[in-house]
Amino acid sequence: MSGIGFWELIILFLIGLIVLGPERLPRVAQQLGSWLGQARRMTRMMRRQLEDELHFDKNLNIRPRPGADTPPVTPVKPASPEAPDTAPGRSGTADDG
Protein backbone atom coordinates (compact mmCIF):
# COMPACT_ATOMS: atom_id res chain seq x y z
CA MET A 1 0.00 0.00 0.00
CA SER A 2 1.08 3.59 -0.12
CA GLY A 3 2.89 3.82 3.21
CA ILE A 4 -0.20 3.13 5.33
CA GLY A 5 0.28 0.26 7.72
CA PHE A 6 -2.30 -2.02 9.31
CA TRP A 7 -2.71 0.03 12.48
CA GLU A 8 -3.05 3.31 10.60
CA LEU A 9 -5.80 1.74 8.49
CA ILE A 10 -7.63 0.55 11.63
CA ILE A 11 -7.39 4.05 13.16
CA LEU A 12 -8.76 5.62 9.95
CA PHE A 13 -11.62 3.13 9.96
CA LEU A 14 -12.49 3.92 13.57
CA ILE A 15 -12.38 7.67 12.94
CA GLY A 16 -14.64 7.19 9.90
CA LEU A 17 -17.02 5.07 11.95
CA ILE A 18 -17.22 7.73 14.66
CA VAL A 19 -17.61 10.68 12.26
CA LEU A 20 -19.94 9.11 9.69
CA GLY A 21 -21.77 6.54 11.77
CA PRO A 22 -22.56 2.93 10.93
CA GLU A 23 -25.26 3.81 8.37
CA ARG A 24 -23.24 6.17 6.16
CA LEU A 25 -19.79 4.54 6.41
CA PRO A 26 -20.49 1.66 3.95
CA ARG A 27 -21.97 4.05 1.35
CA VAL A 28 -19.05 6.46 1.69
CA ALA A 29 -16.56 3.59 1.49
CA GLN A 30 -18.26 2.29 -1.67
CA GLN A 31 -18.25 5.77 -3.23
CA LEU A 32 -14.58 6.23 -2.34
CA GLY A 33 -13.72 2.82 -3.83
CA SER A 34 -15.59 3.73 -7.00
CA TRP A 35 -13.69 7.00 -7.32
CA LEU A 36 -10.36 5.27 -6.77
CA GLY A 37 -11.25 2.66 -9.41
CA GLN A 38 -12.12 5.38 -11.92
CA ALA A 39 -8.90 7.24 -11.15
CA ARG A 40 -6.86 4.07 -11.70
CA ARG A 41 -8.60 3.34 -15.01
CA MET A 42 -8.03 6.90 -16.20
CA THR A 43 -4.38 6.73 -15.17
CA ARG A 44 -3.95 3.41 -16.97
CA MET A 45 -5.58 4.79 -20.13
CA MET A 46 -3.45 7.94 -20.05
CA ARG A 47 -0.27 5.92 -19.53
CA ARG A 48 -1.16 3.59 -22.42
CA GLN A 49 -1.92 6.54 -24.70
CA LEU A 50 1.33 8.27 -23.76
CA GLU A 51 3.32 5.10 -24.43
CA ASP A 52 1.56 4.72 -27.80
CA GLU A 53 2.48 8.29 -28.70
CA LEU A 54 6.10 7.82 -27.64
CA HIS A 55 6.44 4.61 -29.65
CA PHE A 56 4.43 5.87 -32.63
CA ASP A 57 7.08 5.22 -35.29
CA LYS A 58 7.81 1.77 -33.85
CA ASN A 59 4.13 0.88 -34.18
CA LEU A 60 4.11 1.91 -37.85
CA ASN A 61 6.86 -0.60 -38.68
CA ILE A 62 8.72 1.97 -40.75
CA ARG A 63 11.99 0.58 -41.93
CA PRO A 64 14.72 2.64 -43.56
CA ARG A 65 15.47 2.06 -47.22
CA PRO A 66 18.40 -0.22 -47.93
CA GLY A 67 21.51 1.91 -47.98
CA ALA A 68 19.78 4.85 -46.33
CA ASP A 69 22.31 4.84 -43.52
CA THR A 70 25.17 5.58 -45.95
CA PRO A 71 25.99 9.22 -46.59
CA PRO A 72 24.61 10.69 -49.81
CA VAL A 73 26.92 10.75 -52.81
CA THR A 74 27.65 14.21 -54.21
CA PRO A 75 26.67 14.38 -57.88
CA VAL A 76 29.39 14.83 -60.49
CA LYS A 77 29.10 18.01 -62.53
CA PRO A 78 27.86 17.08 -66.02
CA ALA A 79 30.04 17.80 -69.03
CA SER A 80 29.39 21.01 -70.90
CA PRO A 81 26.77 20.65 -73.67
CA GLU A 82 29.27 21.74 -76.35
CA ALA A 83 32.06 19.25 -76.55
CA PRO A 84 34.90 20.20 -78.96
CA ASP A 85 34.00 17.60 -81.58
CA THR A 86 30.24 18.12 -81.40
CA ALA A 87 30.09 21.88 -81.90
CA PRO A 88 27.29 23.15 -84.20
CA GLY A 89 28.27 23.07 -87.84
CA ARG A 90 30.80 20.32 -87.33
CA SER A 91 30.07 16.74 -88.09
CA GLY A 92 32.55 15.40 -85.60
CA THR A 93 34.84 13.75 -88.11
CA ALA A 94 38.40 14.74 -88.90
CA ASP A 95 37.91 14.53 -92.70
CA ASP A 96 35.69 17.62 -92.93
CA GLY A 97 38.27 19.55 -94.73
N, C-alpha and C positions, 0 to 999 in steps of 0.2 A: 504494500500500500504506500501511500505517499507520506511516509514519516509518521503516521498515526499508529500507535501501538494498541494492544488489546485494552489496556486500562483507560487510555484516552478515549477510545470508542465507547466503552461502558459509561464513562463520565458524561460524554456528549449525549448518549441515549437517555441517561437519567435526567439531565438538564432539559432535554426535549420533552420528556414525559411530564416533568413538573410544569414547564411553561405552557405546553400545548394541551396537555391532558390526554387521557387514554382514548378519547373519541377521535380527536383530530390528528394524533401522532401517526397512525397508519396511513391516512390520506396524504398527509404532508410528506411522509417517507416515500410513498408511491409517486407523488408528483416530483419529488427531488430525484428519484431514480429515473423517471422518465426524462427529465431535463438532462441528466448526466448521460443517458443513452443517446439522446439526440446530439449532444455536444460531441460525443465520441464518434458517432456516424459522420457528422459534418467534418470533424478533424480528419477522419480517415479518407473521406472523399476529397478534401482539399489537398491532402498529402499525395494521394494517387494522381490527382490532376497536375500538381506541381511536378511530380516525377515524370509524368507523361510529357509535359512541356520541356523539361530539361533533357529528356532523351528522345526528342522529336525526330531528329535526323537518324537516330539508330532504329526507330520504329519504321521509317520509310524504306529501309534496306537500300539506301543509296550507296553505290559502290563507285569508286573513282574509275575513270577510263584507264585501260592498260597504258602504261607509260606516262600517266598524268603526273607522277611524282618526279619525273625527270625535268630538268629546267628547259624552257623553250629554246629552240634553235633560232638564232638571228638569221633573217633571210639574207641571201646574197644579192647584191645590187645587180639588176639585169643589165645585159650588154646594151650599148646605145643602139637605137633603131637603125642608124646608118653605119653599117660596117663598111670598110674600105672597098671591098669587092662587090658590094651590093648597092652602091650609090645610084641614084636615079640617072638614067641615060647610059648606064653601063650594063653590059650583059653579064659581067662577072667572068669572062674568059680572057685570056692573055692575048688571043689572036685578033683582037678588035681593030687593030691597026690603022 
